[in-house]
Amino acid sequence: MGLADTHNPHRQRGAQVRFEWGTTGARALVAAGDVDVAVVVDVLSFTTTLTVALERGITVWPFPWKDARAAAFAAEHDAVLAVGRLEAEREGVGGVSLSPAGMARVEGVRRLVLPSPNGSTIATLLADAGTSVVAASLRNATAVARWLTEGPAGGGTVAVVAAGERWADDSLRPAVEDLWGAGAVVAALVDGGQPSLGLSPEAGVAEASFRAVRPRLGEELLGCASGRELVATGFAADVRVAGEVDVSAVVPVLVDGAFRA
């Protein structure tokens, strides 16, 4: 590694808890090889749906692409392939999708492939880079923070990655709900008795954002751009499920390509 790589400021070196956005940010944080655990946050809706699935005893394989490759991958792993929300609605109760409210009603599924262009893609990228990966949402932020403190990241370096969304030109759209979800994890780390963790300024902003919105989080989640988009298409229930803070003790850990509790 060259001198320029070692001192790249975008890696936030020197801070124990770091924060970035999207696939490019994820690559920047782990490129130096000094991150012990990466936390992926995609509140609406990959990591929320994933958490609900694991609450129900389902093993979940993330997959970056929703095309023929995903279908082949699901067949190879004897797993159900999640479909789009509207497609699942047409299929009725048995349809499995990225909808967390829908996932809470799923019966008879034990193995699931969950494609997502954001959270799933970032989780796969980080794992391929050799980084330990966990997934967090507002539902399980404190459980994830406790696992980080007591488990392999105790005293180590944590990279929190907000997935964000995509504009029509495929560029990153920073999504405020993911800032809040990431901030919930950072705040829980600080509140867990480690106030001298050494947050990067970026991680500190995420923490402050969550603390500021916490008293009216449900309302703000419904009113943010991603929330309004889901409400407009008939999926307000997904936003409400995503806004349930710390209702789950599940910590999704990516092991051998699949998330397990």
N, C-alpha and C positions, 0 to 999 in steps of 0.2 A: 504494500500500500504506500502510495507516495505521500509527501508532506502535505500537499493540498487536500488529499482525501482525509488524512488524519485530523486536520484542523478545520474541516468543513463545518461552518457554523450551523448549518441546517440539521446536523445530527444532535444538537443540544447536549453535547458532551459536558460532563461535570454535574449534570442534574440527575438525581436518582429516578425521578418521575418526569417523563417527557410526553409531549402531545403533538400530533400532526394529523393531517387530512389526507384521505384517499390513498390510491395505490402508489403514487409518486412519493407522498410523504412517508408511507410505510417503508418503501425502499430506502429512503434517506435515513430513517431512524435506525434501521437494522444493518445498514451497510458496513458500519464500523465494527460489527461483531461483538459489541459490549452490552447488548440488551439481553437480559435473562428471560423475560416473559413479555409478550405483546398482547394487549387487550384490544379486541376488535369491537367497535360499537356501531350498530346500525339499527336504530330504534324503530324506524318505520320502513322495513319491518323484519329484516333477516334475523338479527340477534334476539328480538322479542319472540318471534315465531319459534326459533331454535330453542329458547328457554322453555316455552310452553310444551314443545315436543318432548324435551328431556324430562319435564315434570311428569309426562304421561308414559315414561319408560321407553321412548322411541330413540333408537340410535340414528344419528343424522350425518350423512356425507354431504359436505358442501361441494358445489360444482359451479364453475364460472360461467358456463354457457348453457343456454336453454335451447338446445337444438338436437339433432340426431345423435350427437356425441353424448348428451345427457341421458337419452333413452338407452343407448348401448351401455353406458356406465351403470345405470340402475339395474339393467338386466344382469350384468356381470356380478353385481353384489346382491342379487335377489331382493331388491328393494323397490319400493313404490317411488315413482317419480312425481314430484309436486308439479302442478300446472299453474297457470295464471288464475288470479282471483275470479275473473268473470267466467272462465272456462269451468272452474270448480263449482261456481254457482249453477251453471247449466247442468252439471253432472249430478247436482243434488247433494244430500248429506254426505255421501261417500267421497266427494271430491276433496283432494288434499292440495293445498296451495300455500302461498306465502302469507296467507291471512292468519294472524295469531288467534283471532276469535274463532275462525273456522278450525284451526288446529285443536282448540280446546274441546271440540265436539267429535274429533276423529276417533273411530273405533277400529280395532283389529289390525292396526299398522304397527310393526315393530322395527322396520328398517326403512329409511326414507332418504332419498336424494333431493336436496333442496338447492336448486340453482338460484343465483342472485348475482347481478352484475356488479354489485358494490361490496357488501359485507362478505359474501361467500368468496368472491374473487380475491379480496384482500387477505382473508384467512388462509386461502390456498397459497397465495404468493409468499406470505410470511413463513408458513410451514415448509415450503420448498426451499426457503433460504436457511432453514435449519433452526428457526426460532420457535420456542414453545409458545403456543397460542391458546388463549381462553377468550370466551365471548361474554360480553356484558350488555345489559339493557337497563332501563330504569327499574325493571322488575327484580333484578338480582344484583344491583350495584354493590350493596354492602356485603353480600355473600362473597362476591368476587374479591372485594378489597380484603376481607378477612382471610380468604384463601391465599391471596398474594402475600399477606403479612406473615401468615403461619406456615406457608408452604415453601416451594422452591424459590420464590422471589423475596423471601424474608431477608432484608438487607441488600437485595440486589437491585438491578435497574429494570424499570418498567416503562414500556412504551405504550401509550394509549392512543389508538388510531380511530378517529371518527371517519366513518365510511363516506358520508355525504351522498349526494345524488348526482345525476347526470343531466346536463342540458341536452338539447336536441343535437348539438354538434359533438356530443360525447365528452365535452369538457366537464371538469368537476364543478358541481354546484354545492358549496358548503351549506349543509342543512342544520338549522339551529337545534333541531331535536337531538341530533347526534352530539352537538356541543354540550347540551344539557346532560345527555347520557354519560359522556366522557367525564364531565365535571362531577357527576354523582359518584363515579368511581374514585376520582381524585379526592373529593370531599370526604368520602368514607375512609380512605387511607389516612387522611389527616386526623379525622375524628377518632380513628382507632388507636390513638395514643402515640402517633409518630409525627408530631408537628414539625420536626426538624428533618423531614425526608429529603429536602432539597428539590423543590419543584422548579422546573424550567418556567420562565415567564409565560410561555404558551400554556403549560399545564395549569399555572395559577389563574390565567384568564378563564379557562374552562371551569375550574372550581368556583370562581367568583360568579360566573354566569349561572351555574346551577343554584348556588345559594340565593341569588337574587330572584330567580323565577320560582323557587320551591313553593312559596305560599299560594301561588296561583297556577301551578304547573299544568293541571288538567285543562284549564281554560286556555292557556297559552298553546298547549299542544294541539288542541282542536283549531286554534286560530292561526297557527304557523302555515307556511305554504304547503308543506307536505301533508299536514293534517287536513287542510282545506281541500286538497286534491282528493284525498281518500273519502272525506265526507261527501264531496260532490258526486262521487261514483258509487255511493251507497255503502261505504265501509267505515262509518263512524265508530262502529263497535271495535274495529281494529285499533283506532286511536285511543279509545278508552282503555282497552287491555294494555296497550303500550304505556299508558300513563299511570299504571298502578305501581307505585314505588315500593320496593323492598318487600314484595309479597312472596318471593321465591328464595329458597335456600340452594337452588341448583346452580352449580358452576360448570358450564360446558367447557370441557378440555378437549383439544384436538389431539387425538392419538391414533397413529397409523391411518391417517386420512379421514377419520370419522370423529364427530363430537360425541362424547359420552359424559354423563354426569359424574 
